[in-house]
Amino acid sequence: MPLEAGLLEILACPACHSPLEERDTELVCTGQDCGLAYPVRDGIPVLLIDEARRPE
């Protein structure tokens, strides 16, 4: 289930404050040096650094 466009515009990566991009069931940081991927569970973004997946 996609997030509302307005919500995605105001969300930022908690680690580096770069914009986030929606991909499948995650929000991925667009920052070059960061790239953390945050899960979206039941339509709710979990923007906790401890819950984020590290870039591969």
C-alpha positions in Angstrom: 0.0 0.0 0.0 1.7 3.2 -1.1 2.1 6.1 1.3 0.3 9.4 0.7 2.4 11.7 -1.5 2.2 14.5 1.1 3.6 12.3 3.8 6.5 11.2 1.7 7.4 14.8 1.0 7.9 15.7 4.6 9.6 12.5 5.8 13.4 12.5 6.0 16.1 10.0 7.1 16.6 10.2 10.8 20.3 9.5 10.4 21.3 12.0 7.8 18.2 14.1 7.1 18.1 13.3 3.3 14.8 12.7 1.5 13.4 9.2 1.5 12.2 7.2 -1.6 9.5 4.5 -1.5 10.6 1.1 -2.8 8.3 -1.9 -2.3 7.9 -2.3 1.5 10.7 0.1 2.5 11.6 3.8 2.5 15.2 4.1 1.3 17.4 7.1 2.1 18.6 9.0 -1.0 21.8 10.2 0.7 24.9 9.0 -1.1 26.8 8.1 2.1 23.8 6.7 4.0 21.4 4.6 2.0 19.6 3.1 5.0 16.3 1.3 4.2 13.5 1.7 6.8 10.6 -0.8 6.9 6.9 0.1 6.4 4.7 -2.1 8.5 0.9 -2.0 8.0 1.3 1.2 6.1 3.3 2.9 8.9 6.9 3.9 8.3 9.2 2.7 11.1 11.9 5.4 11.1 14.1 4.0 13.8 17.8 3.7 13.0 18.0 0.4 14.9 15.3 -1.0 12.7 16.8 0.1 9.4 18.5 -2.3 7.0 22.1 -1.3 6.0 23.0 -0.8 2.4 24.5 -3.9 0.7 
